[in-house]
Amino acid sequence: MSERIAVVGAGVIGLSIAHELALSGDAAHGREVTVLSDLDPLATTSAAAGAIWFPYAAERSPAVDRMLEASLRRFTAIAGDAEAGVDLRSGLIIERTPEPDRSWTQWVEARPADAAELPPGTTGMRTRVPLATQTEYLPWLQAQCRALGVRFVQREVDDADALARDFDVAVVAAGVRSGALLGDDDTMVPIRGQVVRVANPGFWEFRIDDGDATALTYVLPRRDCLVLGGTHEVGEISLEPDPEIEAGILARAAALVPQVAGAQILSRAVGLRPARDRLRIEEVPGRALRVIAAYGHGGSGMTLSWGTAEAVRALVAS
Ligand SMILES: Cc1cc2nc3c(=O)[nH]c(=O)nc-3n(C[C@H](O)[C@H](O)[C@H](O)COP(=O)(O)OP(=O)(O)OC[C@H]3O[C@@H](n4cnc5c(N)ncnc54)[C@H](O)[C@@H]3O)c2cc1C
């Protein structure tokens, strides 16, 4: 009989996991994968994301480094499919700390930026990395899942153990609400991020200024807009865009990329980054069915998504 797997969550983590599990099932080890989610993918935190491959505000460790590399490899391959909404984009990262973390450069094309293109007193790197247009990528990924036989059910799950009635395995990829759903983890901290999306006046490079801990600034060219950010508000949970914060973002973005000044505002978004000291990707013991936790990606959910999916696939098979 097929193994019945529930994936709770249809953000980028849940969708990537569902895809990976459906793809790796075969006739001998059949799998029925069902995604249970109370929000549509385009209403999740994942839809608010920039969404660039770049490690930010998440655990760094050898295990996470393997996920970074795996995700980069997968996104680079996906960028070959024009319909997926993922592009390889060149851009500039401005560093303001004395010893910036450049460990990510081991996996990508990157070189120190010329002093002439940097603000005084800063250093920086030029690089080329995957950047997704979430309005295209998330629906594409969901369609890929459906093509592999994944079922989608819109519902809230309030008790992971109750899933034992219909499933053999539950993967909890519920973002910032995962700890509460499992009931055994109160270490999650939401980190609020606000963005404003504007019409692109013709700027196709990305730019990130790592600023200080509370206000990194970025301009990210999606296919349908420029995403201007951002904020890093630890413990804040309001999902309402704040006009004062938005004015600050617009001013900082225009200082970073002057063409952005006065660009037409298309939409706004707020998301709660699911932060935790360490990613939680492990089997949770003592439950009514096999339960696997897959959350805590902070500001790197896109960046770590495929690596996470591969890690969960290995756990399910173990
Ligand atoms: C402004 C902003 C910019 C960002 N930029 C980037 C970036 O450029 N690159 C990057 O890598 N990361 C970025 N991030 C971080 C990234 O968005 C997150 O790490 C990622 O979205 C987390 O994905 P997730 O699937 O775990 O959670 P979510 O996207 O929040 O999805 C959670 C899912 O779980 C479901 N769910 C939760 N609880 C329940 C329940 N009880 N029952 C049923 N369903 C439930 C929800 O409906 C939803 O489908 C950014 C975040 C923000 C806020």
Ligand as a Chemical Component Dictionary entry (heavy atoms), coordinates in Angstrom:
data_LIG
# 
_chem_comp.id                   LIG 
_chem_comp.type                 NON-POLYMER 
_chem_comp.pdbx_formal_charge   0 
_chem_comp.three_letter_code    LIG 
# 
loop_
_chem_comp_atom.comp_id 
_chem_comp_atom.atom_id 
_chem_comp_atom.alt_atom_id 
_chem_comp_atom.type_symbol 
_chem_comp_atom.charge 
_chem_comp_atom.model_Cartn_x 
_chem_comp_atom.model_Cartn_y 
_chem_comp_atom.model_Cartn_z 
_chem_comp_atom.pdbx_ordinal 
LIG C1  C1  C 0 9.819  40.884 3.379  1  
LIG C2  C2  C 0 10.471 39.527 3.293  2  
LIG C3  C3  C 0 11.463 39.323 2.337  3  
LIG C4  C4  C 0 12.085 38.075 2.251  4  
LIG N1  N1  N 0 13.028 37.884 1.291  5  
LIG C5  C5  C 0 13.630 36.672 1.174  6  
LIG C6  C6  C 0 14.585 36.453 0.141  7  
LIG O1  O1  O 0 14.872 37.312 -0.675 8  
LIG N2  N2  N 0 15.162 35.207 0.084  9  
LIG C7  C7  C 0 14.850 34.205 0.960  10 
LIG O2  O2  O 0 15.436 33.120 0.877  11 
LIG N3  N3  N 0 13.941 34.398 1.942  12 
LIG C8  C8  C 0 13.335 35.601 2.068  13 
LIG N4  N4  N 0 12.415 35.815 3.064  14 
LIG C9  C9  C 0 12.144 34.730 4.020  15 
LIG C10 C10 C 0 11.146 33.747 3.452  16 
LIG O3  O3  O 0 10.034 34.435 2.963  17 
LIG C11 C11 C 0 10.710 32.730 4.528  18 
LIG O4  O4  O 0 11.841 32.129 5.109  19 
LIG C12 C12 C 0 9.842  31.659 3.885  20 
LIG O5  O5  O 0 8.759  32.260 3.230  21 
LIG C13 C13 C 0 9.340  30.637 4.887  22 
LIG O6  O6  O 0 8.573  29.731 4.150  23 
LIG P1  P1  P 0 7.611  28.673 4.842  24 
LIG O7  O7  O 0 7.071  27.829 3.748  25 
LIG O8  O8  O 0 8.332  28.018 5.974  26 
LIG O9  O9  O 0 6.463  29.539 5.526  27 
LIG P2  P2  P 0 5.217  30.345 4.908  28 
LIG O10 O10 O 0 5.528  30.916 3.585  29 
LIG O11 O11 O 0 4.781  31.266 5.985  30 
LIG O12 O12 O 0 4.104  29.230 4.693  31 
LIG C14 C14 C 0 3.484  28.616 5.798  32 
LIG C15 C15 C 0 2.366  27.753 5.308  33 
LIG O13 O13 O 0 1.848  26.997 6.392  34 
LIG C16 C16 C 0 0.427  27.099 6.406  35 
LIG N5  N5  N 0 -0.009 26.907 7.805  36 
LIG C17 C17 C 0 0.533  27.436 8.931  37 
LIG N6  N6  N 0 -0.117 26.955 10.007 38 
LIG C18 C18 C 0 -1.079 26.127 9.551  39 
LIG C19 C19 C 0 -2.070 25.337 10.175 40 
LIG N7  N7  N 0 -2.189 25.285 11.503 41 
LIG N8  N8  N 0 -2.916 24.604 9.398  42 
LIG C20 C20 C 0 -2.815 24.630 8.044  43 
LIG N9  N9  N 0 -1.879 25.372 7.398  44 
LIG C21 C21 C 0 -1.017 26.093 8.146  45 
LIG C22 C22 C 0 0.132  28.462 5.830  46 
LIG O14 O14 O 0 -1.193 28.498 5.332  47 
LIG C23 C23 C 0 1.179  28.518 4.724  48 
LIG O15 O15 O 0 0.686  27.822 3.604  49 
LIG C24 C24 C 0 11.753 37.039 3.154  50 
LIG C25 C25 C 0 10.749 37.253 4.103  51 
LIG C26 C26 C 0 10.111 38.477 4.179  52 
LIG C27 C27 C 0 9.043  38.673 5.198  53 
# 
loop_
_chem_comp_bond.comp_id 
_chem_comp_bond.atom_id_1 
_chem_comp_bond.atom_id_2 
_chem_comp_bond.value_order 
_chem_comp_bond.pdbx_ordinal 
LIG C1  C2  SING 1  
LIG C2  C3  SING 2  
LIG C2  C26 DOUB 3  
LIG C3  C4  DOUB 4  
LIG C4  N1  SING 5  
LIG C4  C24 SING 6  
LIG N1  C5  DOUB 7  
LIG C5  C6  SING 8  
LIG C5  C8  SING 9  
LIG C6  O1  DOUB 10 
LIG C6  N2  SING 11 
LIG N2  C7  SING 12 
LIG C7  O2  DOUB 13 
LIG C7  N3  SING 14 
LIG N3  C8  DOUB 15 
LIG C8  N4  SING 16 
LIG N4  C9  SING 17 
LIG N4  C24 SING 18 
LIG C9  C10 SING 19 
LIG C10 O3  SING 20 
LIG C10 C11 SING 21 
LIG C11 O4  SING 22 
LIG C11 C12 SING 23 
LIG C12 O5  SING 24 
LIG C12 C13 SING 25 
LIG C13 O6  SING 26 
LIG O6  P1  SING 27 
LIG P1  O7  DOUB 28 
LIG P1  O8  SING 29 
LIG P1  O9  SING 30 
LIG O9  P2  SING 31 
LIG P2  O10 DOUB 32 
LIG P2  O11 SING 33 
LIG P2  O12 SING 34 
LIG O12 C14 SING 35 
LIG C14 C15 SING 36 
LIG C15 O13 SING 37 
LIG C15 C23 SING 38 
LIG O13 C16 SING 39 
LIG C16 N5  SING 40 
LIG C16 C22 SING 41 
LIG N5  C17 SING 42 
LIG N5  C21 SING 43 
LIG C17 N6  DOUB 44 
LIG N6  C18 SING 45 
LIG C18 C19 SING 46 
LIG C18 C21 DOUB 47 
LIG C19 N7  SING 48 
LIG C19 N8  DOUB 49 
LIG N8  C20 SING 50 
LIG C20 N9  DOUB 51 
LIG N9  C21 SING 52 
LIG C22 O14 SING 53 
LIG C22 C23 SING 54 
LIG C23 O15 SING 55 
LIG C24 C25 DOUB 56 
LIG C25 C26 SING 57 
LIG C26 C27 SING 58 
# 
